């Protein structure tokens, strides 16, 4: 039963991912991306990672979708994906080979029994990985400052005002 | 064969495959950011799965949260860059942008 649930969620996510990639309109692709986020967060919740599921749902399906819609509204007519440079059959064959190889390499990891050394999330995050937390905080601030700088409109300079 | 963890592993590999395919065939800069998002979702799932497999769920969740934060910043900055590129060069086509000067 659990396998069927996981299978349905992940097949849905893979289908949405494929539709997001092949759809010509970026707005449609944005909606498909939000669906992938929702399905992946449901899978994460079933896996027992409720904290990450909530973050994924709020950030992936919420914030990133809003930003993508904003970007599409700004770029307007350019929100169409032109035909690919690499022939699609070649890309498909290459990716198929890589995916099969990845599957063969990753599959034995599932069968390995590693001893249980469970650490609570709070200890893992706030004690063992405290440096990562500080880096995350710095990353968030730098991201906000970068976006403020990048999205700012170009203001007319003093010389332009004089000429006008 | 079809245990829950095997199914999740197949899902992760499938999402990664679709993401790689998208990276190869996509030319629009905004869509490249979207494809990166798909790849990162697969990675987050793989990290939580690894945590579950090793019996160290706390470490898997905290690592996935770190990746999620970094991924969001990548998306935000990437989209802002795409908007600025569109304003400056008038196109979002990656091959055209890479041949432009100025």
Interface residues (C-beta under 8 A of the other chain):
Chain A: X2 X3 X6 X7 X9 X10 X11 X13 X14 X17 X18 X20 X21 X26 X29 X30 X33 X36 X37 X40 X43 X44 X47 X48 X49 X51 X52 X55 X56 X59 X60 X63 X64 X67 X68 X70 X71 X72 X74 X75 X78 X79 X80 X81 X82 X83 X84 X85 X86 X88 X91 X92 X94 X95 X96 X98 X99 X102 X103 X106 X107 X109 X110 X112 X114 X115 X116 X117 X118 X119 X120 X121 X122 X123 X124 X125 X128 X129 X132 X135 X136 X139 X140 X142 X143 X146 X147 X150 X151
Chain B: X2 X3 X4 X5 X6 X7 X8 X9 X10 X11 X12 X13 X14 X15 X16 X17 X18 X19 X20 X21 X22 X24 X25 X26 X27 X28 X30 X31 X33 X34 X35 X37 X38 X41 X44 X45 X48 X49 X50 X51 X52 X53 X54 X55 X56 X57 X58 X59 X60 X61 X62 X63 X64 X65 X66 X68 X69 X70 X72 X73 X75 X76 X77 X79 X80 X81 X82 X83 X84 X86 X90 X91 X92 X93 X95
